[in-house]
Amino acid sequence: MNKISNQRAWWLVVPVVVLVAFNALIPLMTVVNYSVQETFGNNLFFWHGVGWFEQVLTSERFHASLFRQLAFTGMILIIEVPLGIAVALCMPRKGPWVSVCLVLMALPLLIPWNVVGAMWNIFALPDIGLLGRMINGLGIDYNFTQQPVAAWSTTVLMDVWHWTSLVVLLTYAGLCSIPDAYYQAARIDGASSWSVFRFIQLPKLKRVLTIAVLLRFMDSFMIYTEPFVLTGGGPGNTTTFLSIDLVKIALGQFDLGPAAAMSLIYFLVVLLVCWVFYTAMMRNEEQ
Amino acid sequence: MARIELKNIRHSYPAAKGEDQVWALEEVNQVWEDGGAYALLGPSGCGKTTLLNIISGLLTPTEGSVLFDDKNMTQVATIDRHIAQVFQFPVVYDTMTVYQNLAFPLRNRGMNHSDIEPRVKEIAEMLDLTESLYNRAAGLTADGKQKISLGRGLVRPDVNVIMFDEPLTVIDPHLKWQLRSKLKQLHQQVGTTMIYVTHDQTEALTFAETVVVMYEGRVVQVGTPVELFEEPKHTFVGHFIGSPGMNLLPCENVDRKAHCLGSALGIAEKNETQSEQFQVGVRPEFVYFDEVGIPVNLNKVDDLGRYKVAEVETHGHVIKMIVDEGEDIPGENPRICFDLDHTRLYRDGWMVETEEVMP
């Protein structure tokens, strides 16, 4: 039988190609384009090779903000994941309080980022804010607009307040899906509550926790609005995280080339960490 | 090892608002002798699992008491009752190896490492798990996991009773047979009391020496498989056990004789009462074609290989009968008779004693 060559079906794919092109490919390639060129205005561009990448990778400023970013993300993961699990374990499994707890937990997630930033800014102001006044009232000298440690702890606290709920809700859903038989078997086997957590709950939560850690990693690694509104990256540069620094370079200094190169490196770091983490978790699963 | 007695056990789960209290267990009195192999048979929702959970202490009964060797255990915690339970879906500790799974209940009870090892190996040998002893438990098939569940009960030397809650639900059909005979063999080997909950009559009748049949929160009959077959104490037992189940026909009491389908049967209730409405129950195995019987219409015949199931109809009632292979089915004007030795009378669902009378 002769095959009839007919390639017209490709037209059916065009809408998808256009869509993907406009929402991902073209913007991304613009950035790639900027990252290898130099411009002196007038829309004139000159080839610059990997120069910008070299500059960013060797710049101390980039190292500092990357380090701050890693420290921040590490800190909030170390606090939010165990705290989220602990809160989820304490939540009731049935009864009228379930919906109350769930709504209370979901509430912070519904507040827009910039509102969270503004809220905490006012809340923590040392002279008029409730939190700031209270801490100072306790005799601790606290002013997040001037002290790096205070700025850091306020930012971390704000993120914990805003996002622990996500870990709680995911963990709670995971806990609810564990069949009763496991708990009954554990009682029959005489397991302590620590053993129940260690050998039943934690293993069964592994998948949701993987998702929770990934989401929290990505979100916090790209955090911008909240610290920007709260501290504006200060005092000095102490809370200038990667995305704040990036915006400063791209829009403040209008250095398109270095900013584009930095964006790509930033993107690759996120991708790489997620991939490594996910692969490690899943490989563990297969064994 | 202990004899377990349930005394006047009643249980109801908390009712939803505005609803009447529903008794999941109406009233149960039951003795489980030490070392017996029991099956607890009944349809879904009849209270089997509730009863098991009351024995194991996962539930406290609303009323009544649980006695282990005459000692009241109603309020005693699960761990101190020394019972083991195998659930419908296999429960294994995923992150542990098979060995660690089996050792887990012993470690929790503070047993020495040196004592645990031989015990675990012995049980693994019994359950044919020796080869996978150091593999992750999560990687085993459903029947392997179910063996681990069972093994965690068997390793403990002080277990009073092992309870199985429909343990073969998720097992492949060809492995069900293997696992069931393995259970029976284990029972003979270790001699622990075993209670096997199921809604499958084949499983119940092949595993147990004594079958406890439950229906709507009550124990309706306790007996050997033969007793359940020959003398169902309740119409439920009649039609639940047997394939096809017992024929049940309305029946009237006229002059101390049971009248059914327009003819007088040769039986009557022994202790006369005023009651006039009965049901007659006769198993398909004990209905036969006879020239002097009740005229019927033949609806259909299913050939099941070793025997045929004939469905006949008269007076608007369908009667099923089992006809042996090679036996003829009359083509014209069939008439049927009941084997009176195996024909029972039921009043309000419960069997009454009968005697033969001249029709």
Interface residues (C-beta under 8 A of the other chain):
Chain A: P179 A181 Y182 Q184 A185 R187 I188 D189 G190 A191 S192 S195 F199 I200 P203 K204 Q287
Chain B: N53 S56 L58 T78 I79 I83 A84 Q85 F87 Q88 F89 V91 Y93 D94 T95 M96 F104 P105 N108 R109 R136 S149 R152 G153
